[in-house]
Amino acid sequence: MDNYPLPARRLVADMTDAAARAPDRALSFQGAPGANSHIACADYAPDGLPLPCFSFEDALDAVREGRADRAMIPIENSLHGRVADMHFLLPESRLHIIDEYFLPIRYALMSVDEAPLVSALSHVQALGQCRKYLRARNIRPIVYADTAGAAALVAEVRESGAAAIAPALAAELYGLHIHDRNIEDSDDNMTRFVVLSREPAVPSRDAPVMTTFLFEVKNVPAALYKAMGGFATNGVNMTKLESYQRGASFAATEFYADIEGMPGDPAVDRALDELRFHSKWVRILGSYRQARSRSV
C-alpha cells in the first residue's frame, strides 16, 4: 500500500478492507482508485467490490490467494495495441478467462491549478493514446505506473505546471482541476479487458462464444501455415493471432490467438487437434461469451 501516493492510500485502505470482509464480491484491478480498470470493475459488476492492486502481478495474486473472486485485466487497446507482458502473465497466473468487457476510454488532463502545463504524468498506454494531443501542445510525457496513481501523485506533490492524464473520476477523487477532457487521439478509443478467476467457466451456447489460447509451433518449415490450416478447413473464425518472443534467444516464437467457438464444438475440436499435431504445446486460457460481435 505504501507504493501508492499519499492521497490514494486512504481510499486504497478503505477499498481493501471492504474486499477483505467479502472476498466473494471482490474484483482486483491494477492501479489506484479512479483508474480505467476501476471504472471497468464498477461498470461490469455494480454490486462488486473493486480491489486496487499496485501491479498486474498483485492483481492476479489476489485472485490466486482468494482475496478476490475475479480480476479485471486490460489486454489490448484499439489505439495502442496489446498491454505489455499480458501474454506472459496470463499463463503464469494459472487463472482462467471467464469473460470479457469493453470500456470506451476517455482521458482528462488535470493538475493542481490553472497554470500552463509543461509535463504530463501517466501510464505508458495512456501517454501513447494521447501522443498527438501532447505533441501539439509541447507537453512532455512522463511514464508512471498507472493513470489514477499519476493523478494522486500530482495532488501530493502540488507542483504548478505538472499534470496527470487520467479518467475524470481521478480528478474528482483527488481534488484536481481539469484543463481539458476527451484528449485521446481517437474518438473510438476502446480497451478490451478480460475477467479472470481461479476456476474455468462453461459459457452458454445460446450466445456467441470466444476461446483464447497460446501455442508454440514446432521449429520446422511451414509449421505455422499447417497449424492454421485446420481452422480454415473447419470453418473456425480466428479473430486474433499475435506472435511474441519469450527470453532472448529469438529462436522460438509463441502465439496468442482468439477464435469464435469453444472446445466441444466438433469443428473447433478438429481444428485444435490439428494445431496440437503441429505444435510443441497448446494452452487454453478460457472460453467465454462474446461481449461484442466480431462479425463485420
JOUR-V395365 format. One record per residue. N is the residue number from 1. RES is the residue in three letters. PHI is phi in radians with two decimals (999 if undefined). OMEGA is omega in whole degrees, -180 to 180 (NA if undefined). NEAR is the number of other C-alpha atoms within 12 Angstrom. Layout:
n->N res->RES phi->PHI omega->OMEGA near->NEAR
n->N res->RES phi->PHI omega->OMEGA near->NEAR
This chain:
n->1 res->MET phi->999 omega->-179 near->24
n->2 res->ASP phi->-1.17 omega->178 near->14
n->3 res->ASN phi->-1.21 omega->-178 near->22
n->4 res->TYR phi->-1.42 omega->171 near->32
n->5 res->PRO phi->-1.01 omega->-173 near->30
n->6 res->LEU phi->-0.93 omega->-178 near->23
n->7 res->PRO phi->-1.07 omega->-179 near->32
n->8 res->ALA phi->-1.54 omega->-169 near->36
n->9 res->ARG phi->-1.13 omega->-179 near->27
n->10 res->ARG phi->-1.14 omega->177 near->21
n->11 res->LEU phi->-1.10 omega->179 near->29
n->12 res->VAL phi->-1.08 omega->-180 near->36
n->13 res->ALA phi->-1.09 omega->-180 near->23
n->14 res->ASP phi->-1.11 omega->-179 near->19
n->15 res->MET phi->-1.21 omega->178 near->32
n->16 res->THR phi->-1.15 omega->179 near->31
n->17 res->ASP phi->-1.10 omega->180 near->20
n->18 res->ALA phi->-1.10 omega->180 near->23
n->19 res->ALA phi->-1.16 omega->-180 near->30
n->20 res->ALA phi->-1.15 omega->179 near->25
n->21 res->ARG phi->-1.34 omega->-179 near->17
n->22 res->ALA phi->-2.53 omega->-177 near->21
n->23 res->PRO phi->-1.08 omega->179 near->27
n->24 res->ASP phi->-1.20 omega->177 near->25
n->25 res->ARG phi->-1.83 omega->-172 near->28
n->26 res->ALA phi->-1.47 omega->172 near->38
n->27 res->LEU phi->-2.13 omega->180 near->47
n->28 res->SER phi->-1.43 omega->176 near->53
n->29 res->PHE phi->-2.58 omega->177 near->47
n->30 res->GLN phi->-1.56 omega->176 near->41
n->31 res->GLY phi->2.20 omega->177 near->47
n->32 res->ALA phi->-1.57 omega->174 near->52
n->33 res->PRO phi->-0.94 omega->-177 near->48
n->34 res->GLY phi->1.78 omega->179 near->41
n->35 res->ALA phi->-1.28 omega->177 near->49
n->36 res->ASN phi->-1.02 omega->179 near->45
n->37 res->SER phi->-1.14 omega->175 near->47
n->38 res->HIS phi->-1.10 omega->179 near->43
n->39 res->ILE phi->-1.09 omega->179 near->41
n->40 res->ALA phi->-1.08 omega->178 near->39
n->41 res->CYS phi->-1.06 omega->-177 near->38
n->42 res->ALA phi->-1.15 omega->179 near->26
n->43 res->ASP phi->-1.25 omega->-176 near->21
n->44 res->TYR phi->-1.23 omega->-177 near->27
n->45 res->ALA phi->-2.32 omega->-177 near->23
n->46 res->PRO phi->-1.00 omega->179 near->15
n->47 res->ASP phi->-1.64 omega->-179 near->15
n->48 res->GLY phi->-1.44 omega->179 near->28
n->49 res->LEU phi->-2.11 omega->179 near->38
n->50 res->PRO phi->-1.06 omega->-179 near->49
n->51 res->LEU phi->-2.03 omega->-179 near->51
n->52 res->PRO phi->-1.25 omega->178 near->51
n->53 res->CYS phi->-2.33 omega->-172 near->44
n->54 res->PHE phi->-1.23 omega->-178 near->33
n->55 res->SER phi->-2.21 omega->175 near->29
n->56 res->PHE phi->-1.08 omega->179 near->33
n->57 res->GLU phi->-1.05 omega->179 near->29
n->58 res->ASP phi->-1.11 omega->-180 near->26
n->59 res->ALA phi->-1.13 omega->178 near->41
n->60 res->LEU phi->-1.24 omega->179 near->41
n->61 res->ASP phi->-1.09 omega->-180 near->32
n->62 res->ALA phi->-1.03 omega->178 near->37
n->63 res->VAL phi->-1.32 omega->-180 near->36
n->64 res->ARG phi->-1.03 omega->-177 near->26
n->65 res->GLU phi->-1.57 omega->177 near->22
n->66 res->GLY phi->1.48 omega->178 near->26
n->67 res->ARG phi->-1.39 omega->175 near->34
n->68 res->ALA phi->-2.49 omega->180 near->39
n->69 res->ASP phi->-1.40 omega->-178 near->36
n->70 res->ARG phi->-2.51 omega->174 near->43
n->71 res->ALA phi->-2.15 omega->176 near->53
n->72 res->MET phi->-1.91 omega->-171 near->53
n->73 res->ILE phi->-2.16 omega->176 near->52
n->74 res->PRO phi->-1.25 omega->-178 near->44
n->75 res->ILE phi->-2.05 omega->178 near->35
n->76 res->GLU phi->-2.81 omega->179 near->28
n->77 res->ASN phi->-2.17 omega->-175 near->28
n->78 res->SER phi->-1.15 omega->180 near->27
n->79 res->LEU phi->-1.68 omega->-168 near->26
n->80 res->HIS phi->-1.96 omega->175 near->27
n->81 res->GLY phi->1.38 omega->-173 near->22
n->82 res->ARG phi->-1.26 omega->177 near->28
n->83 res->VAL phi->-1.37 omega->-174 near->27
n->84 res->ALA phi->-0.97 omega->173 near->20
n->85 res->ASP phi->1.30 omega->-177 near->20
n->86 res->MET phi->-1.09 omega->-178 near->25
n->87 res->HIS phi->-1.16 omega->177 near->31
n->88 res->PHE phi->-1.56 omega->-174 near->25
n->89 res->LEU phi->-1.23 omega->-177 near->26
n->90 res->LEU phi->-1.08 omega->179 near->38
n->91 res->PRO phi->-1.18 omega->-180 near->25
n->92 res->GLU phi->-1.16 omega->-179 near->19
n->93 res->SER phi->-1.23 omega->-175 near->26
n->94 res->ARG phi->1.10 omega->175 near->24
n->95 res->LEU phi->-1.60 omega->-176 near->35
n->96 res->HIS phi->-2.11 omega->174 near->37
n->97 res->ILE phi->-1.32 omega->-179 near->40
n->98 res->ILE phi->-2.05 omega->-179 near->35
n->99 res->ASP phi->-2.93 omega->174 near->35
n->100 res->GLU phi->-2.35 omega->-179 near->37
n->101 res->TYR phi->-2.57 omega->179 near->35
n->102 res->PHE phi->-1.91 omega->-179 near->32
n->103 res->LEU phi->-2.12 omega->171 near->33
n->104 res->PRO phi->-1.09 omega->-175 near->25
n->105 res->ILE phi->-1.80 omega->178 near->39
n->106 res->ARG phi->-2.26 omega->-177 near->31
n->107 res->TYR phi->-1.94 omega->174 near->41
n->108 res->ALA phi->-2.12 omega->176 near->41
n->109 res->LEU phi->-1.79 omega->-170 near->47
n->110 res->MET phi->-2.42 omega->177 near->48
n->111 res->SER phi->-2.68 omega->-175 near->41
n->112 res->VAL phi->-1.41 omega->-179 near->30
n->113 res->ASP phi->-2.61 omega->-177 near->23
n->114 res->GLU phi->-1.71 omega->-179 near->19
n->115 res->ALA phi->-1.15 omega->176 near->18
n->116 res->PRO phi->-0.98 omega->-173 near->20
n->117 res->LEU phi->-1.74 omega->178 near->29
n->118 res->VAL phi->-2.04 omega->-179 near->22
n->119 res->SER phi->-2.54 omega->178 near->29
n->120 res->ALA phi->-2.41 omega->-178 near->42
n->121 res->LEU phi->-1.78 omega->178 near->41
n->122 res->SER phi->-3.03 omega->174 near->42
n->123 res->HIS phi->-1.12 omega->-177 near->35
n->124 res->VAL phi->-1.02 omega->178 near->27
n->125 res->GLN phi->-1.12 omega->-180 near->37
n->126 res->ALA phi->-1.14 omega->179 near->47
n->127 res->LEU phi->-1.09 omega->178 near->37
n->128 res->GLY phi->-1.16 omega->-179 near->32
n->129 res->GLN phi->-1.32 omega->180 near->36
n->130 res->CYS phi->-2.06 omega->-173 near->38
n->131 res->ARG phi->-1.01 omega->-178 near->27
n->132 res->LYS phi->-1.14 omega->179 near->20
n->133 res->TYR phi->-1.05 omega->-177 near->27
n->134 res->LEU phi->-1.18 omega->-179 near->31
n->135 res->ARG phi->-1.12 omega->-179 near->19
n->136 res->ALA phi->-1.13 omega->-177 near->12
n->137 res->ARG phi->-1.95 omega->178 near->17
n->138 res->ASN phi->0.97 omega->177 near->15
n->139 res->ILE phi->-1.75 omega->-174 near->25
n->140 res->ARG phi->-1.37 omega->178 near->25
n->141 res->PRO phi->-1.40 omega->177 near->32
n->142 res->ILE phi->-2.28 omega->-175 near->27
n->143 res->VAL phi->-1.37 omega->175 near->22
n->144 res->TYR phi->-2.39 omega->-173 near->31
n->145 res->ALA phi->-1.13 omega->179 near->31
n->146 res->ASP phi->-2.78 omega->-173 near->41
n->147 res->THR phi->-1.21 omega->-177 near->47
n->148 res->ALA phi->-1.18 omega->175 near->50
n->149 res->GLY phi->-1.08 omega->176 near->46
n->150 res->ALA phi->-1.10 omega->177 near->49
n->151 res->ALA phi->-1.10 omega->179 near->52
n->152 res->ALA phi->-1.11 omega->179 near->47
n->153 res->LEU phi->-1.17 omega->177 near->39
n->154 res->VAL phi->-1.06 omega->178 near->41
n->155 res->ALA phi->-1.16 omega->-180 near->32
n->156 res->GLU phi->-1.34 omega->-176 near->25
n->157 res->VAL phi->-1.30 omega->177 near->21
n->158 res->ARG phi->0.99 omega->178 near->26
n->159 res->GLU phi->-1.65 omega->180 near->25
n->160 res->SER phi->-1.12 omega->-179 near->23
n->161 res->GLY phi->1.61 omega->179 near->25
n->162 res->ALA phi->-1.75 omega->-176 near->35
n->163 res->ALA phi->-2.07 omega->172 near->45
n->164 res->ALA phi->-2.21 omega->171 near->59
n->165 res->ILE phi->-1.88 omega->-176 near->59
n->166 res->ALA phi->-2.79 omega->172 near->57
n->167 res->PRO phi->-1.04 omega->-179 near->44
n->168 res->ALA phi->-1.02 omega->178 near->34
n->169 res->LEU phi->-1.00 omega->-179 near->31
n->170 res->ALA phi->-1.13 omega->177 near->43
n->171 res->ALA phi->-1.10 omega->178 near->39
n->172 res->GLU phi->-1.13 omega->-177 near->23
n->173 res->LEU phi->-1.22 omega->-173 near->27
n->174 res->TYR phi->-1.94 omega->173 near->38
n->175 res->GLY phi->1.18 omega->-179 near->24
n->176 res->LEU phi->-1.79 omega->177 near->38
n->177 res->HIS phi->-1.53 omega->178 near->33
n->178 res->ILE phi->-1.57 omega->178 near->30
n->179 res->HIS phi->-1.46 omega->-176 near->27
n->180 res->ASP phi->-2.76 omega->180 near->25
n->181 res->ARG phi->-2.06 omega->177 near->24
n->182 res->ASN phi->0.92 omega->-175 near->26
n->183 res->ILE phi->-1.60 omega->178 near->33
n->184 res->GLU phi->-1.09 omega->-172 near->32
n->185 res->ASP phi->-1.30 omega->-180 near->27
n->186 res->SER phi->-2.53 omega->180 near->22
n->187 res->ASP phi->-1.20 omega->-178 near->17
n->188 res->ASP phi->-1.71 omega->178 near->17
n->189 res->ASN phi->-1.07 omega->-174 near->27
n->190 res->MET phi->-2.49 omega->175 near->31
n->191 res->THR phi->-2.00 omega->175 near->32
n->192 res->ARG phi->-1.68 omega->176 near->31
n->193 res->PHE phi->-1.88 omega->169 near->39
n->194 res->VAL phi->-2.03 omega->179 near->43
n->195 res->VAL phi->-1.80 omega->-174 near->43
n->196 res->LEU phi->-2.03 omega->176 near->42
n->197 res->SER phi->-2.49 omega->-179 near->37
n->198 res->ARG phi->-1.24 omega->-178 near->28
n->199 res->GLU phi->-1.98 omega->178 near->20
n->200 res->PRO phi->-1.22 omega->177 near->21
n->201 res->ALA phi->-1.96 omega->174 near->24
n->202 res->VAL phi->-1.94 omega->-176 near->22
n->203 res->PRO phi->-1.21 omega->177 near->24
n->204 res->SER phi->-1.17 omega->178 near->17
n->205 res->ARG phi->-1.52 omega->179 near->18
n->206 res->ASP phi->-1.31 omega->-179 near->11
n->207 res->ALA phi->-2.28 omega->179 near->16
n->208 res->PRO phi->-1.00 omega->-174 near->22
n->209 res->VAL phi->-2.13 omega->174 near->35
n->210 res->MET phi->-1.95 omega->170 near->41
n->211 res->THR phi->-2.30 omega->179 near->42
n->212 res->THR phi->-1.99 omega->179 near->40
n->213 res->PHE phi->-2.63 omega->175 near->35
n->214 res->LEU phi->-2.08 omega->176 near->35
n->215 res->PHE phi->-2.77 omega->174 near->36
n->216 res->GLU phi->-2.30 omega->-178 near->32
n->217 res->VAL phi->-1.34 omega->175 near->30
n->218 res->LYS phi->-1.15 omega->-176 near->25
n->219 res->ASN phi->-1.49 omega->178 near->16
n->220 res->VAL phi->-2.35 omega->-178 near->16
n->221 res->PRO phi->-1.02 omega->175 near->11
n->222 res->ALA phi->1.14 omega->-177 near->14
n->223 res->ALA phi->-1.10 omega->-179 near->23
n->224 res->LEU phi->-1.15 omega->179 near->28
n->225 res->TYR phi->-1.02 omega->-179 near->18
n->226 res->LYS phi->-1.23 omega->-180 near->24
n->227 res->ALA phi->-1.13 omega->-179 near->32
n->228 res->MET phi->-1.38 omega->-177 near->34
n->229 res->GLY phi->-1.06 omega->-179 near->25
n->230 res->GLY phi->-1.13 omega->179 near->27
n->231 res->PHE phi->-1.27 omega->179 near->30
n->232 res->ALA phi->-1.19 omega->-176 near->21
n->233 res->THR phi->-1.21 omega->179 near->17
n->234 res->ASN phi->-1.73 omega->175 near->23
n->235 res->GLY phi->1.21 omega->179 near->20
n->236 res->VAL phi->-1.66 omega->-177 near->28
n->237 res->ASN phi->-1.41 omega->175 near->28
n->238 res->MET phi->-1.69 omega->-175 near->29
n->239 res->THR phi->-1.62 omega->-179 near->23
n->240 res->LYS phi->-2.70 omega->174 near->22
n->241 res->LEU phi->-2.55 omega->180 near->21
n->242 res->GLU phi->-2.26 omega->175 near->22
n->243 res->SER phi->-1.75 omega->176 near->21
n->244 res->TYR phi->-2.71 omega->-178 near->24
n->245 res->GLN phi->-1.82 omega->173 near->19
n->246 res->ARG phi->-1.94 omega->-178 near->17
n->247 res->GLY phi->1.38 omega->-173 near->11
n->248 res->ALA phi->-2.05 omega->-176 near->9
n->249 res->SER phi->-1.38 omega->-176 near->8
n->250 res->PHE phi->1.07 omega->-177 near->11
n->251 res->ALA phi->-1.72 omega->-175 near->15
n->252 res->ALA phi->-2.01 omega->177 near->20
n->253 res->THR phi->-1.84 omega->176 near->25
n->254 res->GLU phi->-1.84 omega->-174 near->29
n->255 res->PHE phi->-2.31 omega->174 near->32
n->256 res->TYR phi->-1.94 omega->-177 near->32
n->257 res->ALA phi->-2.48 omega->170 near->31
n->258 res->ASP phi->-2.08 omega->175 near->32
n->259 res->ILE phi->-2.29 omega->171 near->38
n->260 res->GLU phi->-1.51 omega->-176 near->35
n->261 res->GLY phi->1.89 omega->-176 near->37
n->262 res->MET phi->-2.69 omega->174 near->36
n->263 res->PRO phi->-0.97 omega->-171 near->28
n->264 res->GLY phi->1.88 omega->170 near->18
n->265 res->ASP phi->-1.32 omega->-176 near->21
n->266 res->PRO phi->-0.93 omega->-179 near->16
n->267 res->ALA phi->-1.15 omega->179 near->23
n->268 res->VAL phi->-1.15 omega->180 near->30
n->269 res->ASP phi->-1.07 omega->179 near->22
n->270 res->ARG phi->-1.13 omega->-180 near->25
n->271 res->ALA phi->-1.13 omega->180 near->32
n->272 res->LEU phi->-1.21 omega->176 near->40
n->273 res->ASP phi->-1.08 omega->179 near->24
n->274 res->GLU phi->-1.18 omega->177 near->28
n->275 res->LEU phi->-1.07 omega->-180 near->34
n->276 res->ARG phi->-1.10 omega->-179 near->28
n->277 res->PHE phi->-1.10 omega->-177 near->23
n->278 res->HIS phi->-1.73 omega->-176 near->27
n->279 res->SER phi->-2.08 omega->173 near->29
n->280 res->LYS phi->-1.27 omega->179 near->23
n->281 res->TRP phi->-2.79 omega->176 near->22
n->282 res->VAL phi->-2.36 omega->-180 near->26
n->283 res->ARG phi->-2.21 omega->177 near->28
n->284 res->ILE phi->-1.39 omega->179 near->30
n->285 res->LEU phi->-1.57 omega->178 near->39
n->286 res->GLY phi->2.75 omega->173 near->38
n->287 res->SER phi->-2.11 omega->-171 near->37
n->288 res->TYR phi->-2.82 omega->-179 near->37
n->289 res->ARG phi->-1.16 omega->173 near->31
n->290 res->GLN phi->-1.32 omega->175 near->33
n->291 res->ALA phi->-1.41 omega->176 near->21
n->292 res->ARG phi->-2.42 omega->179 near->21
n->293 res->SER phi->-1.15 omega->175 near->16
n->294 res->ARG phi->-1.62 omega->-179 near->18
n->295 res->SER phi->-1.28 omega->179 near->10
n->296 res->VAL phi->-1.48 omega->NA near->5
